[in-house]
Amino acid sequence: MDNVVPVSDLRSYNQTLREVQEGQHVVLTKNGYAKYVVTDYEEWKKMKATIDLFSELQKGVQSHKTEATLSLDELKSHIKDE
């Protein structure tokens, strides 16, 4: 579960950063609303890679919806031609 703290707690940022661990995030609030997230760098890289992967998959889904599809024989022929 995420740890939620007010952004004013960053005055003692060392304590806040100690609470950041892999798989754990610290949500910083401003005026009572979630505003920022502090996370472990390795965790951030994993999240970014996941987002990038889903973005590419979404492009494929959109392409499938808008472009003509190939039969298996057409695909094989297309691959041989390259």
C-alpha positions as CSV (number, residue, x, y, z in Angstrom):
1,M,0.0,0.0,0.0
2,D,1.2,3.5,-0.8
3,N,2.3,5.8,2.0
4,V,0.5,9.1,1.8
5,V,2.2,12.2,3.4
6,P,1.8,15.9,2.9
7,V,4.3,17.6,0.7
8,S,5.3,19.7,3.7
9,D,6.9,16.6,5.1
10,L,9.7,17.0,2.6
11,R,11.2,19.4,5.0
12,S,12.4,16.2,6.6
13,Y,12.9,14.5,3.3
14,N,15.4,11.9,4.6
15,Q,12.6,10.3,6.7
16,T,10.3,10.3,3.7
17,L,12.9,8.8,1.4
18,R,13.6,6.0,3.9
19,E,10.0,5.0,3.4
20,V,10.5,4.5,-0.3
21,Q,11.3,0.9,-1.0
22,E,11.0,-1.3,-4.1
23,G,7.3,-1.9,-4.7
24,Q,6.4,0.9,-2.3
25,H,5.6,4.5,-3.2
26,V,5.2,7.6,-1.2
27,V,2.3,9.8,-2.4
28,L,2.8,13.5,-1.5
29,T,-0.3,15.6,-1.0
30,K,-0.7,19.3,-1.5
31,N,-3.7,21.0,0.0
32,G,-5.1,17.6,0.9
33,Y,-4.9,16.2,-2.7
34,A,-2.5,13.7,-4.1
35,K,0.0,15.7,-6.2
36,Y,3.3,13.8,-6.5
37,V,4.7,10.3,-6.2
38,V,8.1,9.3,-5.0
39,T,9.2,5.9,-6.0
40,D,12.4,3.7,-6.1
41,Y,14.3,4.3,-9.4
42,E,14.3,0.6,-10.3
43,E,10.5,0.5,-9.7
44,W,10.1,3.6,-11.9
45,K,12.1,1.9,-14.7
46,K,9.8,-1.1,-14.5
47,M,6.7,1.0,-14.6
48,K,8.0,3.0,-17.6
49,A,8.8,-0.2,-19.5
50,T,5.3,-1.5,-18.8
51,I,3.7,1.7,-20.0
52,D,5.9,1.7,-23.1
53,L,5.0,-1.9,-23.9
54,F,1.3,-1.2,-23.5
55,S,1.6,1.8,-25.7
56,E,3.2,-0.3,-28.5
57,L,0.5,-3.0,-28.0
58,Q,-2.2,-0.3,-28.4
59,K,-0.6,0.8,-31.6
60,G,-0.8,-2.7,-32.9
61,V,-4.5,-3.0,-31.9
62,Q,-5.3,0.3,-33.7
63,S,-3.3,-0.8,-36.7
64,H,-5.3,-4.1,-36.8
65,K,-8.5,-2.1,-36.7
66,T,-7.6,0.3,-39.5
67,E,-5.3,-1.6,-41.9
68,A,-6.0,-4.6,-44.0
69,T,-4.9,-8.0,-42.6
70,L,-2.9,-10.6,-44.4
71,S,-3.7,-14.3,-44.7
72,L,-1.0,-16.7,-43.6
73,D,0.1,-17.3,-47.2
74,E,0.3,-13.6,-47.9
75,L,2.4,-13.1,-44.8
76,K,4.7,-16.0,-45.8
77,S,5.1,-14.5,-49.2
78,H,5.7,-11.0,-47.8
79,I,8.4,-12.4,-45.5
80,K,10.1,-14.3,-48.3
81,D,10.2,-11.1,-50.4
82,E,12.2,-9.2,-47.8
